[in-house]
């Protein structure tokens, strides 16, 4: 009468009724829903972490670019300062050379003036000596006077050279 297939069907129906009575499909659905919610929360957390990491990376890249720009500005400022200092040193050197050249020219001019004054003084001394000689020999005849005059003139020209 009843064969094994019928008993298997009745057992399956009873088993499914028991599962439905114990609300197993709802519990399985709730567990799956809970797992899906957990996965969504983890995905949302991962998305937030990724956004934060991207924001942090963008911030660090911005800071790096600012630091590079600042370093480039420092290098440019240093070059400008070095050029300015070099120009100032060059101008100071040129000014010092000009002052020393002017001082040397002034010393040379003073030496020339002193030399001319000394030559004039010696020429005057020679002229006085020649005049003394002429006056002393004025008592002598004209021929002797001419001879003395010629000697005096040659002495003056020799002393001037």
C-alpha positions, 0 to 999 in steps of 0.5 A, a space after each residue: 500500500 504505502 511505498 517508500 516514496 510516499 513515506 519520503 514525501 510525507 517525511 519531507 512535507 512534515 520536515 518542511 512544515 516543522 521548518 516553517 513552524 519554527 520560522 527557519 526561513 525567516 531566521 535564515 532571511 534575517 541572518 542573510 539580511 544582517 550579513 548583507 547589512 554588515 557587508 554594506 557597512 564594511 563597504 561604506 567604511 572602506 569607501 570613507 577610509 579610501 576618501 580620507 586616504 585620497 584627501 590625505 594624499 592630496 594634502 601631502 601632494 599640495 604640501 610637497 608642491 608648496 615646499 618645492 615652490 618655497 625651496 625654488 623661491 629660496 634658491 632664487 632669492 639666494 641667487 639674487 642676494 649673491 648677485 647683489 653682493 657681488 655687484 656691491 663688492 665690485 662697486 666697492 673695489 672700483 671705488 677703492 681703486 678710483 680713490 687709490 688712483 686719485 691719491 697716487 695722481 695727487 702724490 705724483 702731482 705734488 712730487 712734480 710740483 716739488 721737483 719744479 720748485 726745487 729746479 727753480 730754486 737751484 736755477 735761482 741759486 745758479 743765477 745768483 752765483 753767476 751774477 756774483 761772478 759777473 759782478 766780481 769780475 766787472 772790474 776786469 775788461 770786456 773780453 773777460 766779462 764775455 768769457 765769464 758770461 758765457 761760462 755762467 750761462 753754460 753752468 746754468 744750463 748744465 745745472 738745469 739739466 
